[in-house]
Amino acid sequence: MGELIFDDIFKVQRVNPDGKKYDKVTRIEAQSEKCDMFMQLDVNTEIYPIDKEERFLVALSTTLSLEGGQKSLADKFEYIMHGKLYKISDEPEAKTLDGSSGPRVTVDIYVSFGGLQLMLKGDPSHCGGFELDQKLFLLMRKLT
């Protein structure tokens, strides 16, 4: 699929963990199935409602164009936002996922979509295609 930098299936774990702040926006926290990434995402739920326990495919891409130019990545997804990656940080964690001691480095990717925010956190090996100031499309599709 085109220029995908990241894609995975996520399951919503929490909705508005800090309380509802805006009428039309919901902050979700979700965990990915394939790459074990944590995501915090603001979604315009007036046009794209999301509930706890829902599963959805998330992709991040630099373009919507597909090879051949006839179709678009947008044809394969239900909710799309365009934004800019404004921060990448890596930090050591005190414990590994299995609870053993020793440093484990994670990377945090921050993207702004005109005020709606994405924070993607996990193993740096899944984040190699990201660059600071990169323009990105976030694409989502619910799974049944």
C-alpha positions in Angstrom: 0.0 0.0 0.0 1.8 3.2 -1.2 4.1 5.0 1.2 2.9 3.5 4.6 5.3 4.3 7.4 3.4 2.5 10.0 0.2 0.3 10.2 -1.2 -1.9 12.9 -4.5 -3.0 14.4 -5.4 -1.3 17.7 -8.0 -2.0 20.4 -9.4 0.9 22.4 -8.6 0.4 26.1 -9.8 3.7 27.5 -12.0 6.6 26.3 -11.4 10.1 27.7 -9.0 8.9 30.5 -8.7 12.5 31.9 -12.4 13.3 31.5 -14.3 14.8 28.6 -12.9 18.2 27.7 -14.6 19.0 24.3 -18.0 18.2 23.0 -17.0 16.9 19.6 -13.6 15.4 20.5 -12.8 12.1 22.3 -9.3 11.1 23.4 -8.7 7.4 23.1 -6.0 5.2 24.5 -5.4 2.0 22.5 -2.8 -0.9 22.3 -1.7 -2.4 19.1 -1.8 -6.1 18.4 1.2 -6.6 16.1 3.9 -4.1 17.2 2.8 -3.7 20.9 2.6 0.1 20.5 0.6 2.4 22.8 -1.5 5.1 21.1 -3.2 8.2 22.5 -5.4 9.9 19.8 -7.9 12.7 19.7 -10.8 11.8 17.3 -13.6 14.0 16.1 -16.3 11.7 17.4 -19.1 13.8 16.0 -18.2 12.4 12.6 -16.4 9.2 13.6 -17.7 7.7 16.9 -15.4 5.3 18.7 -16.2 3.2 21.8 -14.1 1.2 24.3 -13.1 -2.3 23.1 -13.5 -1.4 19.4 -10.8 -2.6 17.1 -9.5 -0.6 14.1 -6.7 -0.4 11.6 -4.5 2.6 11.8 -2.0 3.6 9.1 0.4 6.5 8.8 1.5 7.6 5.4 3.3 10.4 3.7 0.8 10.3 0.7 -2.6 9.2 -0.3 -1.5 8.3 -3.8 -1.2 4.6 -4.8 1.0 3.3 -7.6 -0.7 3.7 -10.9 -2.5 6.9 -9.8 -6.1 5.6 -10.3 -7.1 5.1 -6.7 -6.2 6.6 -3.4 -5.4 5.2 0.1 -8.4 7.2 1.2 -10.7 4.7 -0.7 -9.7 2.0 1.8 -10.3 4.0 5.0 -13.2 5.7 6.8 -11.4 8.5 8.8 -8.4 10.5 7.6 -6.5 13.4 9.1 -3.5 15.3 7.8 -0.9 16.7 10.1 2.7 17.3 11.0 5.1 15.3 13.1 6.5 17.8 15.6 8.4 15.8 18.2 10.3 12.5 18.5 11.7 11.5 21.8 13.3 8.3 23.1 13.6 7.5 26.7 14.8 4.5 28.7 12.3 2.7 30.8 13.2 1.1 34.2 11.7 -2.3 33.4 11.2 -4.4 30.3 7.7 -5.6 29.3 8.3 -9.0 31.0 9.0 -7.2 34.3 12.8 -7.9 34.3 15.1 -5.1 35.2 17.3 -3.3 32.8 16.8 -0.4 30.5 14.4 -0.7 27.6 14.3 2.3 25.2 11.0 3.4 23.8 10.3 6.1 21.3 7.4 8.6 21.5 6.1 10.1 18.2 3.9 13.2 18.4 1.8 14.5 15.5 -0.6 17.4 15.4 -3.6 17.3 13.1 -4.8 20.9 13.4 -5.2 20.7 17.2 -6.1 17.0 17.4 -3.1 15.1 18.8 -1.5 11.7 18.3 1.1 10.2 20.6 2.5 6.8 19.5 4.8 5.1 21.9 6.8 1.8 21.6 9.9 0.0 20.3 12.1 2.2 18.1 12.4 -0.7 15.6 8.8 0.1 14.5 9.4 3.8 14.1 12.3 4.0 11.6 10.4 5.8 8.9 9.4 8.8 11.0 11.2 12.2 10.6 10.8 15.5 12.4 8.6 18.0 10.6 7.3 15.2 8.3 3.8 15.7 6.9 1.6 12.6 7.6 -1.8 11.3 6.9 -3.5 9.2 9.6 -5.9 6.7 8.2 -8.4 4.6 10.2 -10.9 1.9 9.5 -13.0 0.0 12.0 -12.7 -3.8 12.0 -15.7 -6.0 12.6 
